[in-house]
Amino acid sequence: MHRQPLRAHALVALGLLLAAAGASAQTTACTDAASDACYTGFQPAGAGGQLHYYVSQAPGSSPTSALIAIHGHPRDANKTFNAALLAVRRADATARTVVVAPVFQVSAANARKCQTAGVPAAQDGDLLWTCGSWLEGATARGSTLTSFAALDALVAELRRQWPSLRTVTIAGFSAGAQMVQHSIGFAAEQPAGGPAIRYVVSDPGTWLYFDPVRPQPMQNGAAVDWSQCSGGADGVGGCTFTLAAPADNACPTLNRWKYGTDALPAALGRSAADARARYAAADIHYLQGALDSNDARGTAYRVLDKSCAAQAQGPYRLQRGQAYAWYDRTLLAPDKRRSVAVVPGCAHDVACVFPSDAARGALLGP
């Protein structure tokens, strides 16, 4: 993509002025692919900085749904936006669905390991996190606003711009899925009469557990090692699960944030019990790449969390996701019908997973 620095700089400056006046900085839309032309922003109340995002429609349209797509660790919001937009196009839902992809900015000095070509660098006045802090709900630098609260503010901004919205789906892939899954229990209360909120969690490296137990794989009624649970359409080779409480002294971080709810950051402003109840009540859908189940090329295994707390959740992303979905349906919300879609032919690639036929129901609803 050919960058236009002067135009981008002008758009950012315009965004700062309009945000200060309480108006939207959006001037155009991206209907084919992400570009600087539809990279816009707003300032959440009391935040002291701007959050930017790509958007597929301009104010004045009347979409009934919004799809917020959260980038991964490389902060590849352009790629994530394009994948979500392609999913919407394939479903013939472009008119009724506005696609939005926020960028959780990192300062240029700290972004070397988490930047993607084509995504604008942080500008003066942007809210800033670190490469890893935004996905854990940390506060922005010099602000009391957490990344979870920034996501809440983005939902409110979309409601303001498009009062026609009836549904907002927040979908994250990889590190973005970690962010989404961790944020659900800490999300703000939605106003009465506002759009319904849905969540899609796709291929995160690790999960937030709300209980001091983990799924233990079983075969023929006996506990087995994860190495015996592979293959099959579900990635777990026909293994079943039971709940077991690993010894804390074997892994001191097992139940600590971000793997569990011990030592919750005070900035999140909610107890573990409240967060658990809110997670159980939410509308959540799980999405996994069928090939994201080993250390082969395309699985991004090199960057997969291999700490003891992560390994207690399973060896690879697909197994960890299937185990968590079982835990959710068994212990968190047995009365909910949590959908689990496994996408054939896809490893760890949002451009493969999101636009797939198998992902359509999760991303766009019935």
MARVOSE-873857 format. One record per residue (C-alpha): residue number from 1; residue in three letters; x, y, z. Coordinates in steps of 0.02 Angstrom, whole numbers, plus 50000, padded with zeros to 5 digits. Last residue first. Layout:
+-----+-----+-------+-------+-------+
:   k :   r :     u :     v :     w :
+-----+-----+-------+-------+-------+
: NUM : ALA :     X :     Y :     Z :
...
+-----+-----+-------+-------+-------+
This chain:
+-----+-----+-------+-------+-------+
:   k :   r :     u :     v :     w :
+-----+-----+-------+-------+-------+
: 366 : PRO : 48611 : 49181 : 50624 :
: 365 : GLY : 48758 : 49281 : 50689 :
: 364 : LEU : 48889 : 49373 : 50589 :
: 363 : LEU : 49055 : 49320 : 50663 :
: 362 : ALA : 49004 : 49155 : 50741 :
: 361 : GLY : 48887 : 49100 : 50602 :
: 360 : ARG : 49012 : 49148 : 50467 :
: 359 : ALA : 49163 : 49060 : 50540 :
: 358 : ALA : 49135 : 48892 : 50453 :
: 357 : ASP : 49113 : 48978 : 50284 :
: 356 : SER : 49287 : 49051 : 50301 :
: 355 : PRO : 49323 : 49239 : 50295 :
: 354 : PHE : 49382 : 49245 : 50478 :
: 353 : VAL : 49493 : 49090 : 50481 :
: 352 : CYS : 49603 : 49108 : 50325 :
: 351 : ALA : 49650 : 49292 : 50337 :
: 350 : VAL : 49658 : 49271 : 50527 :
: 349 : ASP : 49800 : 49146 : 50506 :
: 348 : HIS : 49856 : 49021 : 50637 :
: 347 : ALA : 49814 : 48858 : 50546 :
: 346 : CYS : 49666 : 48846 : 50429 :
: 345 : GLY : 49616 : 48697 : 50321 :
: 344 : PRO : 49453 : 48660 : 50410 :
: 343 : VAL : 49384 : 48794 : 50528 :
: 342 : VAL : 49329 : 48725 : 50697 :
: 341 : ALA : 49172 : 48812 : 50759 :
: 340 : VAL : 49128 : 48800 : 50945 :
: 339 : SER : 48956 : 48871 : 50987 :
: 338 : ARG : 48915 : 48904 : 51170 :
: 337 : ARG : 48739 : 48845 : 51202 :
: 336 : LYS : 48716 : 48913 : 51377 :
: 335 : ASP : 48638 : 48821 : 51524 :
: 334 : PRO : 48803 : 48738 : 51573 :
: 333 : ALA : 48880 : 48912 : 51593 :
: 332 : LEU : 49040 : 48912 : 51694 :
: 331 : LEU : 49066 : 48730 : 51744 :
: 330 : THR : 49030 : 48609 : 51603 :
: 329 : ARG : 49000 : 48722 : 51453 :
: 328 : ASP : 49145 : 48835 : 51499 :
: 327 : TYR : 49261 : 48692 : 51544 :
: 326 : TRP : 49221 : 48608 : 51377 :
: 325 : ALA : 49254 : 48770 : 51284 :
: 324 : TYR : 49417 : 48786 : 51379 :
: 323 : ALA : 49476 : 48612 : 51331 :
: 322 : GLN : 49430 : 48640 : 51149 :
: 321 : GLY : 49525 : 48805 : 51147 :
: 320 : ARG : 49680 : 48735 : 51232 :
: 319 : GLN : 49681 : 48589 : 51110 :
: 318 : LEU : 49665 : 48707 : 50962 :
: 317 : ARG : 49799 : 48825 : 51028 :
: 316 : TYR : 49932 : 48695 : 51067 :
: 315 : PRO : 49997 : 48596 : 51218 :
: 314 : GLY : 49851 : 48609 : 51339 :
: 313 : GLN : 49790 : 48727 : 51477 :
: 312 : ALA : 49923 : 48671 : 51602 :
: 311 : GLN : 50050 : 48718 : 51468 :
: 310 : ALA : 49998 : 48900 : 51486 :
: 309 : ALA : 50025 : 48906 : 51674 :
: 308 : CYS : 50191 : 48813 : 51654 :
: 307 : SER : 50249 : 48940 : 51526 :
: 306 : LYS : 50245 : 48890 : 51342 :
: 305 : ASP : 50157 : 49045 : 51272 :
: 304 : LEU : 50153 : 49024 : 51082 :
: 303 : VAL : 50278 : 49136 : 50992 :
: 302 : ARG : 50375 : 48996 : 50907 :
: 301 : TYR : 50214 : 48899 : 50878 :
: 300 : ALA : 50156 : 49027 : 50750 :
: 299 : THR : 50047 : 48887 : 50679 :
: 298 : GLY : 50094 : 48915 : 50497 :
: 297 : ARG : 50240 : 48795 : 50497 :
: 296 : ALA : 50209 : 48646 : 50610 :
: 295 : ASP : 50211 : 48651 : 50800 :
: 294 : ASN : 50042 : 48568 : 50824 :
: 293 : SER : 49856 : 48604 : 50834 :
: 292 : ASP : 49823 : 48764 : 50739 :
: 291 : LEU : 49773 : 48654 : 50590 :
: 290 : ALA : 49587 : 48653 : 50631 :
: 289 : GLY : 49585 : 48842 : 50658 :
: 288 : GLN : 49473 : 48883 : 50805 :
: 287 : LEU : 49318 : 48991 : 50836 :
: 286 : TYR : 49226 : 49006 : 51000 :
: 285 : HIS : 49063 : 49101 : 51023 :
: 284 : ILE : 49008 : 49202 : 51175 :
: 283 : ASP : 48844 : 49286 : 51222 :
: 282 : ALA : 48879 : 49337 : 51402 :
: 281 : ALA : 48798 : 49269 : 51562 :
: 280 : ALA : 48944 : 49156 : 51613 :
: 279 : TYR : 49067 : 49297 : 51583 :
: 278 : ARG : 48965 : 49414 : 51691 :
: 277 : ALA : 48959 : 49288 : 51833 :
: 276 : ARG : 49146 : 49257 : 51824 :
: 275 : ALA : 49185 : 49443 : 51823 :
: 274 : ASP : 49075 : 49468 : 51976 :
: 273 : ALA : 49161 : 49327 : 52070 :
: 272 : ALA : 49335 : 49389 : 52021 :
: 271 : SER : 49293 : 49562 : 52086 :
: 270 : ARG : 49278 : 49714 : 51973 :
: 269 : GLY : 49372 : 49877 : 51953 :
: 268 : LEU : 49491 : 49825 : 51815 :
: 267 : ALA : 49616 : 49953 : 51882 :
: 266 : ALA : 49643 : 49845 : 52036 :
: 265 : PRO : 49735 : 49717 : 51931 :
: 264 : LEU : 49675 : 49542 : 51982 :
: 263 : ALA : 49800 : 49453 : 52094 :
: 262 : ASP : 49715 : 49283 : 52077 :
: 261 : THR : 49589 : 49277 : 51934 :
: 260 : GLY : 49670 : 49149 : 51820 :
: 259 : TYR : 49788 : 49139 : 51672 :
: 258 : LYS : 49810 : 49328 : 51657 :
: 257 : TRP : 49808 : 49349 : 51809 :
: 256 : ARG : 49869 : 49217 : 51931 :
: 255 : ASN : 49793 : 49044 : 51940 :
: 254 : LEU : 49937 : 48940 : 51873 :
: 253 : THR : 50074 : 49066 : 51918 :
: 252 : PRO : 50146 : 48960 : 52059 :
: 251 : CYS : 50162 : 48807 : 51947 :
: 250 : ALA : 50204 : 48643 : 52035 :
: 249 : ASN : 50172 : 48723 : 52204 :
: 248 : ASP : 49991 : 48754 : 52154 :
: 247 : ALA : 49958 : 48569 : 52127 :
: 246 : PRO : 49842 : 48549 : 51980 :
: 245 : ALA : 49655 : 48544 : 52019 :
: 244 : ALA : 49569 : 48423 : 51901 :
: 243 : LEU : 49414 : 48434 : 51793 :
: 242 : THR : 49377 : 48288 : 51677 :
: 241 : PHE : 49395 : 48282 : 51491 :
: 240 : THR : 49361 : 48169 : 51342 :
: 239 : CYS : 49487 : 48115 : 51212 :
: 238 : GLY : 49424 : 48077 : 51036 :
: 237 : GLY : 49582 : 48135 : 50950 :
: 236 : VAL : 49586 : 48308 : 51026 :
: 235 : GLY : 49597 : 48410 : 50865 :
: 234 : ASP : 49409 : 48418 : 50840 :
: 233 : ALA : 49410 : 48343 : 50666 :
: 232 : GLY : 49522 : 48202 : 50722 :
: 231 : GLY : 49704 : 48214 : 50769 :
: 230 : SER : 49783 : 48229 : 50939 :
: 229 : CYS : 49753 : 48169 : 51116 :
: 228 : GLN : 49889 : 48045 : 51166 :
: 227 : SER : 50018 : 48184 : 51179 :
: 226 : TRP : 49901 : 48270 : 51302 :
: 225 : ASP : 49948 : 48139 : 51432 :
: 224 : VAL : 49813 : 48022 : 51491 :
: 223 : ALA : 49690 : 48010 : 51636 :
: 222 : ALA : 49585 : 47852 : 51635 :
: 221 : GLY : 49400 : 47829 : 51595 :
: 220 : ASN : 49428 : 47751 : 51425 :
: 219 : GLN : 49535 : 47899 : 51374 :
: 218 : MET : 49546 : 48059 : 51476 :
: 217 : PRO : 49617 : 48233 : 51455 :
: 216 : GLN : 49623 : 48342 : 51613 :
: 215 : PRO : 49529 : 48507 : 51602 :
: 214 : ARG : 49597 : 48636 : 51724 :
: 213 : VAL : 49543 : 48683 : 51899 :
: 212 : PRO : 49571 : 48836 : 52010 :
: 211 : ASP : 49414 : 48922 : 51943 :
: 210 : PHE : 49387 : 49078 : 51835 :
: 209 : TYR : 49504 : 49028 : 51695 :
: 208 : LEU : 49571 : 49160 : 51576 :
: 207 : TRP : 49637 : 49080 : 51417 :
: 206 : THR : 49802 : 49063 : 51326 :
: 205 : GLY : 49869 : 49074 : 51149 :
: 204 : PRO : 49706 : 49137 : 51079 :
: 203 : ASP : 49636 : 49051 : 50923 :
: 202 : SER : 49472 : 49144 : 50898 :
: 201 : VAL : 49359 : 49217 : 51033 :
: 200 : VAL : 49197 : 49289 : 50963 :
: 199 : TYR : 49091 : 49400 : 51075 :
: 198 : ARG : 48912 : 49465 : 51057 :
: 197 : ILE : 48838 : 49627 : 51124 :
: 196 : ALA : 48653 : 49667 : 51097 :
: 195 : PRO : 48624 : 49846 : 51042 :
: 194 : GLY : 48559 : 49974 : 51166 :
: 193 : GLY : 48382 : 49978 : 51237 :
: 192 : ALA : 48443 : 49987 : 51415 :
: 191 : PRO : 48622 : 50048 : 51422 :
: 190 : GLN : 48762 : 49919 : 51419 :
: 189 : GLU : 48854 : 49884 : 51580 :
: 188 : ALA : 49041 : 49900 : 51554 :
: 187 : ALA : 49148 : 49748 : 51512 :
: 186 : PHE : 49251 : 49665 : 51649 :
: 185 : GLY : 49195 : 49484 : 51626 :
: 184 : ILE : 49213 : 49499 : 51438 :
: 183 : SER : 49384 : 49583 : 51440 :
: 182 : HIS : 49489 : 49426 : 51461 :
: 181 : GLN : 49410 : 49340 : 51311 :
: 180 : VAL : 49426 : 49497 : 51203 :
: 179 : MET : 49609 : 49529 : 51247 :
: 178 : GLN : 49656 : 49347 : 51226 :
: 177 : ALA : 49565 : 49347 : 51060 :
: 176 : GLY : 49665 : 49499 : 51007 :
: 175 : ALA : 49822 : 49402 : 51052 :
: 174 : SER : 49764 : 49269 : 50927 :
: 173 : PHE : 49606 : 49334 : 50841 :
: 172 : GLY : 49474 : 49443 : 50922 :
: 171 : ALA : 49291 : 49470 : 50881 :
: 170 : ILE : 49176 : 49597 : 50960 :
: 169 : THR : 49002 : 49582 : 50885 :
: 168 : VAL : 48885 : 49731 : 50904 :
: 167 : THR : 48700 : 49705 : 50869 :
: 166 : ARG : 48550 : 49821 : 50848 :
: 165 : LEU : 48641 : 49968 : 50771 :
: 164 : SER : 48528 : 50103 : 50697 :
: 163 : PRO : 48598 : 50235 : 50817 :
: 162 : TRP : 48756 : 50233 : 50709 :
: 161 : GLN : 48879 : 50368 : 50763 :
: 160 : ARG : 48830 : 50367 : 50946 :
: 159 : ARG : 48817 : 50178 : 50956 :
: 158 : LEU : 48987 : 50166 : 50873 :
: 157 : GLU : 49061 : 50284 : 51002 :
: 156 : ALA : 48985 : 50182 : 51144 :
: 155 : VAL : 49065 : 50023 : 51074 :
: 154 : LEU : 49230 : 50116 : 51060 :
: 153 : ALA : 49215 : 50174 : 51241 :
: 152 : ASP : 49193 : 49994 : 51299 :
: 151 : LEU : 49350 : 49947 : 51201 :
: 150 : ALA : 49443 : 50089 : 51286 :
: 149 : ALA : 49379 : 50022 : 51453 :
: 148 : PHE : 49458 : 49854 : 51413 :
: 147 : SER : 49620 : 49941 : 51362 :
: 146 : THR : 49620 : 50024 : 51532 :
: 145 : LEU : 49595 : 50211 : 51553 :
: 144 : THR : 49682 : 50286 : 51705 :
: 143 : SER : 49802 : 50380 : 51592 :
: 142 : GLY : 49988 : 50423 : 51584 :
: 141 : ARG : 50026 : 50269 : 51480 :
: 140 : ALA : 49866 : 50172 : 51442 :
: 139 : THR : 49801 : 50063 : 51582 :
: 138 : ALA : 49822 : 49875 : 51572 :
: 137 : GLY : 49685 : 49759 : 51511 :
: 136 : GLU : 49796 : 49609 : 51476 :
: 135 : LEU : 49795 : 49628 : 51286 :
: 134 : TRP : 49849 : 49809 : 51298 :
: 133 : SER : 50001 : 49767 : 51407 :
: 132 : GLY : 50094 : 49655 : 51286 :
: 131 : CYS : 50170 : 49767 : 51152 :
: 130 : THR : 50159 : 49916 : 51270 :
: 129 : TRP : 50015 : 50039 : 51283 :
: 128 : LEU : 49987 : 50213 : 51213 :
: 127 : LEU : 49835 : 50326 : 51191 :
: 126 : ASP : 49872 : 50442 : 51046 :
: 125 : GLY : 49903 : 50629 : 51073 :
: 124 : ASP : 50062 : 50639 : 50969 :
: 123 : GLN : 50053 : 50505 : 50836 :
: 122 : ALA : 50079 : 50317 : 50848 :
: 121 : ALA : 50132 : 50234 : 50686 :
: 120 : PRO : 50006 : 50207 : 50548 :
: 119 : VAL : 49974 : 50025 : 50501 :
: 118 : GLY : 50044 : 49990 : 50328 :
: 117 : ALA : 50184 : 49875 : 50383 :
: 116 : THR : 50149 : 49789 : 50548 :
: 115 : GLN : 50221 : 49826 : 50719 :
: 114 : CYS : 50244 : 49723 : 50876 :
: 113 : LYS : 50428 : 49687 : 50904 :
: 112 : ARG : 50494 : 49861 : 50859 :
: 111 : ALA : 50350 : 49950 : 50947 :
: 110 : ASN : 50440 : 50016 : 51101 :
: 109 : ALA : 50526 : 50173 : 51034 :
: 108 : ALA : 50384 : 50205 : 50911 :
: 107 : SER : 50260 : 50212 : 51054 :
: 106 : VAL : 50128 : 50075 : 51056 :
: 105 : GLN : 49953 : 50098 : 50989 :
: 104 : PHE : 49804 : 49987 : 51019 :
: 103 : VAL : 49734 : 49996 : 50843 :
: 102 : PRO : 49547 : 49974 : 50821 :
: 101 : ALA : 49467 : 49875 : 50679 :
: 100 : VAL : 49288 : 49921 : 50632 :
:  99 : VAL : 49171 : 49836 : 50508 :
:  98 : VAL : 48997 : 49912 : 50482 :
:  97 : THR : 48868 : 49780 : 50440 :
:  96 : ARG : 48698 : 49807 : 50353 :
:  95 : ALA : 48764 : 49865 : 50186 :
:  94 : THR : 48912 : 49746 : 50182 :
:  93 : ALA : 48811 : 49589 : 50225 :
:  92 : ASP : 48826 : 49485 : 50067 :
:  91 : ALA : 48899 : 49345 : 50175 :
:  90 : ARG : 49056 : 49344 : 50068 :
:  89 : ARG : 49068 : 49532 : 50090 :
:  88 : VAL : 49056 : 49520 : 50279 :
:  87 : ALA : 49193 : 49388 : 50288 :
:  86 : LEU : 49300 : 49493 : 50171 :
:  85 : LEU : 49278 : 49642 : 50287 :
:  84 : ALA : 49332 : 49537 : 50436 :
:  83 : ALA : 49489 : 49478 : 50346 :
:  82 : ASN : 49529 : 49654 : 50284 :
:  81 : PHE : 49508 : 49727 : 50458 :
:  80 : THR : 49623 : 49594 : 50531 :
:  79 : LYS : 49755 : 49630 : 50398 :
:  78 : ASN : 49744 : 49818 : 50430 :
:  77 : ALA : 49741 : 49794 : 50619 :
:  76 : ASP : 49905 : 49699 : 50616 :
:  75 : ARG : 49952 : 49747 : 50793 :
:  74 : PRO : 50093 : 49619 : 50783 :
:  73 : HIS : 50015 : 49540 : 50939 :
:  72 : GLY : 49846 : 49512 : 50857 :
:  71 : HIS : 49713 : 49632 : 50798 :
:  70 : ILE : 49536 : 49653 : 50866 :
:  69 : ALA : 49391 : 49650 : 50742 :
:  68 : ILE : 49236 : 49750 : 50789 :
:  67 : LEU : 49089 : 49692 : 50684 :
:  66 : ALA : 48942 : 49812 : 50691 :
:  65 : SER : 48763 : 49769 : 50648 :
:  64 : THR : 48605 : 49863 : 50596 :
:  63 : PRO : 48695 : 49978 : 50475 :
:  62 : SER : 48612 : 50144 : 50434 :
:  61 : SER : 48732 : 50254 : 50336 :
:  60 : GLY : 48748 : 50438 : 50381 :
:  59 : PRO : 48915 : 50415 : 50465 :
:  58 : ALA : 49039 : 50331 : 50348 :
:  57 : GLN : 49061 : 50144 : 50326 :
:  56 : SER : 49207 : 50020 : 50325 :
:  55 : VAL : 49307 : 50083 : 50474 :
:  54 : TYR : 49489 : 50077 : 50528 :
:  53 : TYR : 49524 : 50128 : 50707 :
:  52 : HIS : 49611 : 50255 : 50816 :
:  51 : LEU : 49602 : 50282 : 51004 :
:  50 : GLN : 49645 : 50459 : 51058 :
:  49 : GLY : 49718 : 50532 : 51217 :
:  48 : GLY : 49680 : 50611 : 51385 :
:  47 : ALA : 49560 : 50472 : 51431 :
:  46 : GLY : 49430 : 50573 : 51523 :
:  45 : ALA : 49294 : 50532 : 51397 :
:  44 : PRO : 49362 : 50425 : 51257 :
:  43 : GLN : 49448 : 50527 : 51120 :
:  42 : PHE : 49404 : 50481 : 50943 :
:  41 : GLY : 49491 : 50410 : 50791 :
:  40 : THR : 49505 : 50385 : 50605 :
:  39 : TYR : 49596 : 50273 : 50483 :
:  38 : CYS : 49477 : 50270 : 50335 :
:  37 : ALA : 49590 : 50359 : 50211 :
:  36 : ASP : 49748 : 50282 : 50283 :
:  35 : SER : 49697 : 50118 : 50203 :
:  34 : ALA : 49609 : 49956 : 50249 :
:  33 : ALA : 49533 : 49858 : 50106 :
:  32 : ASP : 49381 : 49855 : 49991 :
:  31 : THR : 49244 : 49962 : 50069 :
:  30 : CYS : 49355 : 50080 : 50165 :
:  29 : ALA : 49258 : 50233 : 50222 :
:  28 : THR : 49274 : 50422 : 50221 :
:  27 : THR : 49279 : 50575 : 50334 :
:  26 : GLN : 49285 : 50503 : 50509 :
:  25 : ALA : 49349 : 50621 : 50642 :
:  24 : SER : 49187 : 50606 : 50741 :
:  23 : ALA : 49129 : 50752 : 50848 :
:  22 : GLY : 49153 : 50796 : 51032 :
:  21 : ALA : 49241 : 50961 : 50994 :
:  20 : ALA : 49405 : 50893 : 51059 :
:  19 : ALA : 49376 : 50740 : 50950 :
:  18 : LEU : 49356 : 50854 : 50799 :
:  17 : LEU : 49519 : 50943 : 50828 :
:  16 : LEU : 49617 : 50785 : 50864 :
:  15 : GLY : 49544 : 50698 : 50713 :
:  14 : LEU : 49589 : 50844 : 50600 :
:  13 : ALA : 49769 : 50827 : 50657 :
:  12 : VAL : 49764 : 50640 : 50624 :
:  11 : LEU : 49688 : 50667 : 50452 :
:  10 : ALA : 49819 : 50797 : 50409 :
:   9 : HIS : 49959 : 50680 : 50460 :
:   8 : ALA : 49885 : 50542 : 50353 :
:   7 : ARG : 49873 : 50660 : 50205 :
:   6 : LEU : 50051 : 50717 : 50227 :
:   5 : PRO : 50115 : 50540 : 50250 :
:   4 : GLN : 50028 : 50466 : 50098 :
:   3 : ARG : 50074 : 50282 : 50107 :
:   2 : HIS : 50067 : 50171 : 49952 :
:   1 : MET : 50000 : 50000 : 50000 :
+-----+-----+-------+-------+-------+
